[in-house]
Amino acid sequence: MALKCGIVGLPNVGKSTLFNCLSNAKAQSANFPFCTIEPNVGVISVPDNRLNELERLVQPEKVQPTTIEIVDIAGLVKGASKGEGLGNKFLANIRETDAIIHVLRCFENDNIVHVDGSVDPIRDKETIDIELQLKDLEAVDKKLQKYEKLSRTGDKDSRKVVDVLSKYKAHLEQGKSVRSIDLENKEKEHVADLMLLTDKPIMYVCNVDEASIKNGNPHVDRVKEIVKDEDASVLMIAASTEADITELDSYEERQMFLEDMGLDEPGVSKLIRSAYQLLNVSTYFTAGVKEVRAWTIKEGMKAPQAAGVIHTDFEKGFIRAEVIKYTDFVELGSELACKENGKMSVEGKEYVVADGDIMHFRFNT
């Protein structure tokens, strides 16, 4: 599954530096707005210690982690929803993503110019929120006008759509993002085609200085307070420090650097895992001597659809799935031992795949 997270934020908050750390790609990074004009895309591996354990036990020829795409979207500015600062293009890039990583500047540095002249992550957040909400309002309004005309002809179904769209319009006009609206899933279906920007899952990344990475700072505290009622996580990362870590040659040097900072792993590893969780997905594994591999599926996916992620023929000709729980595999040490101890189950088309399942599919071609 090709899953994509977009990194957004105002110019000069550290988006491209963070992107470089995540993907090891070298997006142009400079101290001026719009240095990233085209969205840079990096395909990054998702850290998963379970793969390390499976590799140790199975000793395959290769290991393939699951991946997500990270898109570095050029900095938004006030008026983006009206086309300011190449706004229409940037907003279109956000629309194509599955989730948003919103980077907020939570560090002071006189050498890095802030587009608004001072550091205020709450103001910055509101600037981005307003632009995304205005663009969503424009989309909702356009569809609402269409269905209001239809409803005047006596079309009852159109009246239902008008009622739902009116709720969305009122919500957005109050300065609230769509993801916080309290409606039934059936009602939300009426706006699914609009791919609303503020309906996407979001994570706030507070870009801090090295001194603040362990305990935060007042800027971070303010961000946590203002987003406490949103369905969103907050993560701290020191992007410039992470960039220094990626420049070190060996794993041992990187670990020593982290230990000196009092950290057990790079912040980007936590960020990648958090971004993966943000997408509402889970992982299952295939494990054999040729390859141990992680596969990404949507939460709640059934066995045939999960098989289809490997190849469409697997879904079309699905017969059954042989399933071993990860914990059982690690405890007993092999597929054979799991079979002998009754820890392999045979599942049919209605089986809902659980995160961490180790699966082998039987199918007709």
N, C-alpha and C positions, 0 to 999 in steps of 0.2 A: 504494500500500500504506500503510495506516494503522499506523505503527510508533510505539511509545510507550516512553519512558524515565521511570522514576520516581526523583525525588530523595528520598533517605531520610537519616535521621540523628537524633541526639538533639535535643531542643529547644535553641534558641539557639546553633546551630553555624553559621548563615548560610545555611540552605536557601532561605528566602524571598527574601533579598537576592540570592542567586545566580539564583533563578528570575526575579526582576524584570529582572536584567541580560540573561538569555537571551531572554526573550519580550517585553520592554518592556511586559508587563502589570504591573499594580500590585497584586500580592498584598500583603495587609496584613502589615507587618513591624514587630514590636515586641519589646521586651526582656522577654518573658514566655512560658512554655510554652503550646503549643496556640493560638497566635494564628492559625494556619492550620487551621481546623477542617474545612472541606471542601477536597478536593484541587483546587488551581488548575491549569488546563490551558492551556498555551500552545503554539501551532503556530509553529514556528520554521524559517526557511530554513537550509539547509546550505551554508556557503561553499564554492565550487568555482571555482577560477581557470580551469578549462577552459571554463566558461560564458562568461567574459569574452572569451576568445579566439574562441569560436564567434560571439559577438555582434559582435565586431570584423570578422570575415570575412563573415558572412552579412548583417549589418545588418537584423535582423528587426524586425517591428512591436513585438514584446514578448518578454521573456525570463522563463521560469518555472523557478526552482530547485526541487530536491526538498525535502521538508520532513519533520520528525519532530515528534511531540508530546512535550512535557516536562510531567510532572505533579509538582507540589509537594505531597508527602504530609506531613501534620502529624507533628510530632516523636514518635517512639516513646519509651517509657520501660520500665524493668524491669517485668515482669509483663504486658506487652502480649499475649503468647500466651495469657494467662488472662483477657484482657479489661480489664486495667488501663489507665487513661488513654485510653479509647475504642479500645483495642488491636485488638479484632476488626475494627472498621471500617477502621483503618489498614492492617492486614495484608491485608484483602480488596482494598484499593486497590493494594497492591504486587502482588498476584496477577494483576491485570489488565494489568500492564506487561510489555514484552518484555525489558527490561534494567534494571539498577539503577545509579544514580549515588549512591554513598555518601559524603556530605559529613562530613569529620572536622575538628573545630576544632583548628587548629595555631597559634593566636595567643593571646597574653596580653592581657587587657584587664579591669581591675578594675571597669569600669563596665558590663560585660555579664556577668550572672550565669550561671554554669554550673549546670546542674541537679544535678550531683553535688558542687559546691563547689570544684572545682579542674580545671585543664586537663590532660587525659590522653587523647590520641587512641586509645591502645591499649585502655584500659579502655572507652572509648566504643564502639570497634569491636566488642569482645567482647560488650558489652551488646546491641547490635543483632544480632550473629551468633547469640547464644544464643536470643533471642526468635524469630528466623526458624527456627532449627533445631528449637526446641521445637514450633513450629506444624507444621513438616514431619513431625516424629516423630509427632505426633498423627494426621496424615493417613495416614502409612504404617501405623501401628498399627491404625487402623480398617479399612483394606483388608486387612491381614494377618490379622486375626481372621476376617474374612469368608471368605478363601480357605483358612484352616486348617480351618474347618468343612467346606468343600467337599472338601478333600483327604482328609478322614477317610472320605468316601464312596467313595474309590477313584479319584477323578478325577485322572488323571495330569497333565493340563494345569494343574490347580490347584496341584499339587505344585511344578511349575516356577515358578509365580508366587510361591508361599510362599518358595522358595529365594532368589529375587531380592529380595523384600521384606525378608527376614531380613538380607540383606547391607546393604540401605539402613538398616535399623533399627540394626544394629551400628555402622555408619559414623556415623550421627547421634548415637548415644549416646556416642561418643568425642569429641563436640564438633567434628565436622568437617562442613563444608558439602557438600551433595550434588554440587556441580559438580566436586569433587575425587575422586569415586569412580571406581575403575578397573574398568569393566565394558564388555562389548560393546554396541554400539548396539541389537542385537536384545534384549538383556536390559533395557536402559533403556526400551524400548517399554512394558514392564509398568507403569511409573509415569507415563507421559506424561499420562494423564488426571488425575493429581493436581496438575499444574501447580505443582510444588514451588518454594517461594520461594528456597531456596538453590541451585537448579539454574540460575537465571537468570544470564546474563553480568553481570559487575560491574566498575565502575571506581571507584577511590577518589580523591576530590577533597580535597586538603589545603587548607583555607581558612587562608591565612597573612596576616600584616600586610604593608604595602607594602615594608618594609625587607627582607623575606625572599623576595620574589617571584622574584628572579634565582637565588639560591644556596641557598634553603631555610633550614631551621633544625633544631635537634636533634629537635623533634617530628616533622618530615617524615622525617628520617633513621630514626627508630624505626618509622614506618609502613612505609617501604620495606623495612626489614629483616624485619618480621613478615609481610609479604605476598609475599615473594620466591618462595615455593613455590606460591603461588596462581596460577591463570590469570587474572591481573587487572593492569590498568595503574594507575599512580599519576600524578596530574596536580596541579600546584600552581596555585592561583588566589587572588588577593586580592579577595574579593567586594566589600568596602567601596570599594576603589579602582576596581573595575570599575563600581560604581554611580556613582561620581563621573564616570567617563568618559562614561557614557550620558547624563548631564545636560548635557554640553557641546553647544552648538548646531551647530557645523559639523564637517565631516570634518577640515578643516585643524587645528582646535583639538584634536580627539581625537588626531591624529597627533603634534602637538607634545607633548601630555601623555605619550604612549607613548614618544616619543624621550627625553624627560627621565628616564623610568624605565629606559631601555635596552632597550625591547621593540619588536619589529617589527609586532606585531598584538595586539589585545585577547585576553586569556586566554579569554574566552567563545568566540571563534572556534575556538581549538584544542579547547576542550571540546566544542563542537557536532560538529566533525569526528570527534573521538575517540568520542563517543557514537554517531555514525552507524556507525563501524567496529565498535563493540561489538556492533551488531545483526546482524553477519554478512551484510551486504547489499552490493550493488554498484550502480553507476549506468550506465545507457545514455542516449543522447541522440537526440532527433529535431531536425532542423535544417532550417528552411525560412524563406521570407521573412515568413510570417505569424507564426511562433513558433519560438524555440529553447527546448527544454525538456529538463530532466533527469528521468529516471524511475527509481524505486527498485525493485529486484528482489532476491530471495533469491539468494545465491551458488549457482551451478550450475544456474540456471534455463535451460530451453531456449527457443528462439525463439517457439514458439506461446504459451507461458505468459507470456513477456515481452510479447508483443503484447496478451495479455489484460489486462495492467495498464492499458493505454490504454482498451480497451473489450472486453467479452466477445465481441462479434461478430468482433473481429480474431482471437481464438483459435479460435473455432468454424469460421470460414471461411478459416483460414490456408492460403496457397499457398506463399509463400516470403518470405525476408527479404533485402533488399539491404543489405550491411554495408560500412562504411568504418571503418577504424581511426582513432582520434582523431589520432594522430601523423601519419598520411598526409594527413588532411584539413588539418591546420595547415601541414604542409610544402608541399602543393600549392595550397592556398588556396581550393578550391571543390569541389563535388560533380562538376561537369563535368570538371575537371582530373583528379580521381581516376578517373573512368570512362575517360578518354582514356589514362591511364597504367596501366590494368589494376589499379588499387588498390581497385576495388569488387568484392566477391565476392557470389555468389548462394548463399544457404544454405537448407537444408530444415528439416524438423521436428526433426531430431536435433542441430541446431547449439546448442551451449552458449554463451550470450551472455557476452562478456568485459566487464570494467569499462572504460568509455570508448568502447565501440562506438557508432558513429553509424548508426542503423537506419531503413530505410523498409520497411514491410510491405505485401505484396500479399495480398489476401484476397477471397473471395466473400462476398456478403451473402445 
